[in-house]
């Protein structure tokens, strides 16, 4: 770890140099010889300065400084380099500090240096390791068990079994004794690998090809320490794909690798305003992609193939719409393989109002509502409105002596539901260190108790008890009809779930239905799925029941993570957008069971969200503060009078003599 800190720097950054040096010294001591720390001023070492510029892109930052004698521009370094072998992470000034406006001016502090530094160490170390180095670090060899029934395998899968055995034996040879490969036929096995034991312990049951009555096994069990992972067969049984699948399974089973987050979002399609002019896409998710890339490897996923790449550890589906059967099948089978899926999607997406040119809402088509309902979570068609809400920058017209003046004002906006700690799942990792989440244009969620009876389920986010539902997509306030806040309170006030987490065994949405990947021209009468020709596909039937490790998080708003909405919310307080991003990051951490940094991240939460108060409560607290101050002054005056009366004059006997 090398800190590039210039001695001549901005006055507000100078005090932070000592804090950074002390913290790095603590890491060096805790590392017990495995951590080397350097704190240098590049101006005093031209060779290291050249290395920083050429190899790591570290360059000085210009700062405007002024004192009683001069005003000047100072180019100073304020960077941290974390390097492990050929992997490196660089933290710049924007990654290390936070700037807040106070009554006395600007306050500059370290953001959360312990978390930022630990995250960088973890990413650089884990990014370096490969499968062989991981296996070499295990206390005992890993075991790869191929569960196959050669006698009943379809002809097109026999070659695939040979390829699996070939790749597995190659990995074992490269591992130099740290990986043991075994082949077992469940039909003739007893004990752990008997058919009933496989079903009870791992949810493994015989498979079949579509429109075939022959059942067979073609699975792989991977044992690493006390963890066992089921690796399901893939449709493309080529050597490269099988190797990728087995290596990804090894990486998931053992610590020491960066997790891979697959992100699906609608394509960036420009829209048009009322004048026919093209405007940038209304839905973009660069902020959350950047946030997740700090701790994970982030990849964009194409679901049109009907499969999620085997390297993906968690699938993040943002604003699902215009999805076909292949895309739904890919998500379903990823979950059935014991994967983790996070879906952020409500009933509406923002659009351009063709009449006013402002923001409007449109109903989503081709989403995942039917499939999610099959899993046990229903997304309502209404919009949740809440008296406990976040402000929204709205253009307001004022009439001043006959002149129309337009200005931007922050108004209460019930569609921006402000979920505070009282509406969060207490003690759940997804809400750790998140003081509030702003849910934009969200819909109510309903959990089917019958379908989720044997699952672990948590309501992560809920509105306040002062929320109601609205069935119209009109999101513009009308101050003529409702002068107070632009919206009328409709129906009964109550709390509504807005995000839920499920963990357990799910039933496939495609159970008993033809696979969209089938190469026949058949069409299902009950499901209505149209199939297309897929060459070189073994046409495996869908996995009908997931492993108990499967996790599903459903968030009833897709817009709460939209860059445009985060920008609007950030104009009235950056904390609101940061809280939304942190909630999603916590959900990803929980989904991949990677909570190492959650406790450190929580110590860096600088946001302090106050509970909203009505006018009566505000006046009560204000008068209470005045009363306490007056009583304190009276008490001080009384104490001073009593102390004064107890005073006695000092007699100077020396002066009388």
Secondary structure, 3 states (H helix, E strand, C coil): CEEEECCCCCHHHHHHHHHHHHHHHHHHHHHCCCCCCEEECHHHCHHHHHHHHHHHCCCCEEEEEECCCCEEEEEECEEEEEEECCEEEEECHHHHEEEEEECCEEEEEECCHHHHHHHHHHHHHHHHCCHHHHHHCCCCCEEEEEEECCCCCCHHHHHHHHHHHHHHHHHHHHHCCCEEEEEECCCCCCHHHCHHHHHHHHCCCCECECCCCCCECEEEEEEECCEEEEECCCCCCCHHHHHHHHHHHHHHHCCCCCCEEEEECCCCCCEECCCCCEECCCCCCHHHHHHHHCCCEEEECCHHHCCCCCCCCEEEEECCCCCCHHHHHHHHHHHHCCCEEEEECCCEEEEECCCCCCEEEEECCCCCHHHHHHHCEEECCCEEEECCEEEEEEEEEEEECCEEEEEEEEEEEEEEEEEEHHHECCCCHHHCCCCEEEEECCCCEEECCCCCCCCEEEEEEECCCCEEEECCCCCCCCCCCCCCCCCCCCCCCECCEEEEEEECCCECCCCCCCCCCCCCCCECCCCCCECCCCCCCCCECCCCECCCCCEEEEECCCHHHCHHHHHHHHCCCHHHHHHHHHHHHHHHHHHCCCCCCHHHHHCCCCCCCCCCCCHHHHHHHHHHHHHHHHHHHHHHHHHHHHHHHCCCCCCCHHHHC
